[in-house]
């Protein structure tokens, strides 16, 4: 259909795996799975439900009669009861025990939590794949000197690999937060209409131990370690906001990485992949726009904005619940995950094909290094008998003159030539050979190579390898 809006998150960006988690099929088969868990657990705890009824429910867990449910919803204006009805059409023997004692939030909220749990696990795998590629890149270029920048002005040297570790450091923090949230995310469980479990008190004749055991059993069957003791009709929407906060945190890290990539591509030091048939500009045929990195930034802003949506939803809940969260949740949570999935697919594509230009990097270093080396040159002169203050003033004047040549005439930095021609420095043994020794780039990068090795081997790699089956998914398709 070409005459209606299509979500670009589905059409252009996100993977099939993430799209499936938030699909109608996954949502409603999870509803049915929850109804099976409920009926099965109620049967085990003595309610008059038969194995035949449970088996009938299981036989139609995934073959959802959508048309029946949709037609019923037009009449009833209630999605849960419409699907209860549709399930009952397929399961006539079990019809009377579907959703027994439960309220809509039993399937709605618990499914939301299951979807968020599974989506975070997928995000974690994709994040690990990006970190894997980036850590290998960092190790490969741990020794290659690169001009550092503070305020986007030339600063002391770093290395290409060390800069990559700055991105990795942010992602490692995100991975730790994601691990924690996956671990502590709770299940709403079986709570009834206002969270008091009053309907189950009737079903189990006031036996609170059996009701708590029902809660535990359904929670365990759903794969959660923890069930909430206190809820209203819904689980507190703070959990939605906490989930979006961790997605926002990852988005911030990816935005930083992609912004740095855009800046480096602008000075032609490091580039993202650019395919042979790719067009950078419709007008300027020579351009190699950083479109992948730009797309990461664009999607990251969208994800970061969703935190406000879930924050306002949590803040404006009334007593045991209000329904103004429903339409919002259908957008703010799934779309944040779909956009995050897309960003990580793009980020892996970028990190797996980074192109480094050593000659450009070296040229940019040499345009600034003479200024950075002035203290080293002065110290060499002092060691050979020179007066520090006199040498400092001499080289200060020459630096100002060289700076004018660079800025006003657009010529190369000629400070080193000025030093070699200066009689005071000549008398102190500052020769071309000595300058070459002084300007050895390894002396200007500090412990950067060692920091990379320590960080990657002792922190990044162990964190990645600790994630179960982190490499069990493929890279994902870069659709456009």
Helices and strands as residue ranges (DSSP letters): H 8-8, I 9-13, H 16-21, H 24-44, H 51-59, H 66-76, H 79-90, G 95-97, H 104-140, E 145-150, E 153-159, H 160-184, H 198-203, H 208-221, H 238-266, E 270-271, H 291-315, G 323-325, H 326-351, E 355-356, H 358-372, H 374-383, H 388-409, H 415-421, H 423-427, H 432-438, G 441-443, H 448-455, I 456-460, H 461-465
